[in-house]
Structure formats: structure tokens, C-alpha cells
């Protein structure tokens, strides 16, 4: 789990930070630099965590059984049930709408299919995610 400072920020400061982050990410996405932007900003653990969450949301939208998602992605049932509840109340609707409008939707499904058919790589070790890029 990523480390989060125990020092709390004021809500106003936090909202400004979110806003600036959103603007920076949006600019990088328009210039097709989002991959590098996130690569510089996130640790490997955070990237994997985000990728798994993204996959969970996408698979829930395709009515893939929860037990299959948990086994295939190696996520806990508590994480999956929490995300499933948020999905059910429409929490991820804007993300799903973006996915539906995205021309690269086939690429996303292809990557997820690789993961689901082959299973996830071992939890430890160098290069364990290389199979995604082959």
C-alpha cells in the first residue's frame, strides 16, 4: 500500500491541488504524453494498483462474474465488493463513458483478455508484467 502522509491538508488546499493535477493531466493527455506524465509521477505499485482498479471497473461493466475477476486479477473480495458497490451506484459512469467513446477500446479489451486467459504473473520478480507488451 502506498504511503500517505498522516499530516492532513486543509480542504481548500487539497481541492486546489486536485484541480491543478487535473489540469496538468488533461494537458498531457491532449499531447499524448499522459503515459510519461503518470510514469514520472507514480511508483510501480501505484501503477499496478490503478491498472487493477481500471480493469475491475471495465470488467464489471462487461458483466464478468465477481469471483472470476477476483481470481484473475488477484484482488481481495473486500476490494472488489467495495468497487462493485461504487459501480452499482454509478460512481464510475464518466470513466466508462470515456471508454465507450475511445477508439482504442479494442486495445484495452485485448490487454485484459491476455491477463484473464493467461492469469496474472507471479506477484514478485523483475519483468513480471513484460508479457503485456509482447
C-alpha positions in Angstrom: 0.0 0.0 0.0 1.4 3.4 -0.9 2.5 5.6 1.9 0.3 8.7 2.6 1.4 11.4 5.0 -0.5 11.5 8.2 -0.5 15.3 8.1 -3.9 16.5 6.8 -4.2 19.3 4.3 -6.9 21.9 4.5 -9.9 21.0 2.3 -9.4 24.2 0.2 -5.7 23.4 -0.4 -6.5 19.8 -1.3 -9.2 21.0 -3.8 -6.7 23.3 -5.4 -4.1 20.5 -5.7 -6.7 18.2 -7.3 -7.7 21.0 -9.7 -4.1 21.7 -10.7 -3.3 17.9 -11.1 -6.4 17.5 -13.3 -5.3 20.4 -15.5 -1.8 19.1 -15.8 -3.1 15.6 -16.6 -5.5 16.9 -19.2 -2.8 18.9 -20.9 -0.5 15.9 -21.1 -3.4 13.7 -22.3 -4.1 16.1 -25.2 -0.4 15.9 -26.2 -0.3 12.1 -25.9 2.2 12.5 -23.0 -0.1 11.0 -20.3 1.9 7.8 -20.2 5.1 9.7 -19.4 3.3 12.0 -17.0 2.0 9.1 -14.9 5.2 7.2 -15.3 7.2 10.0 -13.7 4.6 10.6 -11.0 3.6 7.1 -9.9 5.5 4.2 -8.3 5.3 0.7 -9.8 3.0 -0.3 -7.0 0.7 2.6 -7.7 0.6 1.9 -11.4 -0.3 -1.7 -10.8 -3.0 -0.7 -8.3 -4.5 1.8 -10.7 -4.4 -0.7 -13.6 -6.2 -3.3 -11.5 -8.8 -0.8 -10.5 -9.3 0.2 -14.1 -9.6 -3.5 -15.1 -12.1 -4.1 -12.3 -14.3 -1.3 -13.5 -14.1 -2.3 -17.1 -14.8 -6.0 -16.3 -17.8 -5.1 -14.1 -19.2 -3.1 -17.0 -19.0 -6.2 -19.1 -20.8 -8.3 -16.5 -17.9 -10.6 -15.8 -18.5 -12.6 -12.6 -17.0 -11.1 -9.5 -15.4 -14.4 -8.4 -13.6 -14.6 -11.8 -12.4 -11.0 -11.6 -11.0 -11.6 -8.0 -9.2 -14.8 -9.1 -7.9 -13.4 -12.4 -6.6 -10.1 -11.1 -5.5 -11.3 -7.7 -7.6 -8.8 -5.8 -9.4 -9.3 -2.5 -13.1 -9.8 -2.3 -13.4 -6.8 0.0 -11.7 -4.5 -2.6 -13.9 -6.0 -5.3 -17.1 -5.7 -3.3 -16.3 -2.0 -2.4 -15.7 -1.2 -6.1 -18.7 -3.2 -7.2 -20.9 -1.1 -4.8 -19.5 2.1 -6.2 -20.0 0.8 -9.7 -23.7 -0.1 -8.9 -24.4 3.5 -7.8 -22.8 5.0 -10.9 -19.6 6.2 -9.4 -17.5 5.2 -12.5 -20.0 6.3 -15.1 -17.8 9.1 -16.5 -14.8 6.8 -16.9 -17.0 4.2 -18.6 -18.4 6.8 -20.9 -14.9 7.8 -21.9 -14.0 4.2 -22.5 -17.0 3.7 -24.8 -16.1 6.8 -26.8 -12.4 5.8 -27.1 -11.3 4.3 -30.3 -8.6 2.3 -28.5 -11.3 0.3 -26.7 -10.2 -2.8 -28.6 -6.7 -2.5 -27.2 -8.0 -2.3 -23.6 -10.0 -5.4 -24.1 -7.1 -7.2 -25.8 -4.8 -6.5 -22.8 -7.5 -7.6 -20.3 -8.1 -10.8 -22.3 -4.4 -11.6 -22.1 -4.5 -11.2 -18.3 -7.6 -13.2 -17.9 -6.7 -16.0 -20.2 -3.1 -16.4 -19.1 -3.6 -15.4 -15.5 -1.5 -12.8 -13.7 2.2 -13.2 -13.5 3.8 -14.0 -10.1 3.4 -11.3 -7.5 7.2 -10.7 -7.3 10.1 -10.7 -9.5 11.6 -8.5 -12.2 9.8 -8.2 -15.5 6.7 -9.9 -14.3 4.5 -7.6 -16.5 6.5 -7.9 -19.7 4.1 -10.3 -21.2 1.6 -7.4 -21.6 3.9 -5.6 -24.1 4.7 -8.6 -26.3 
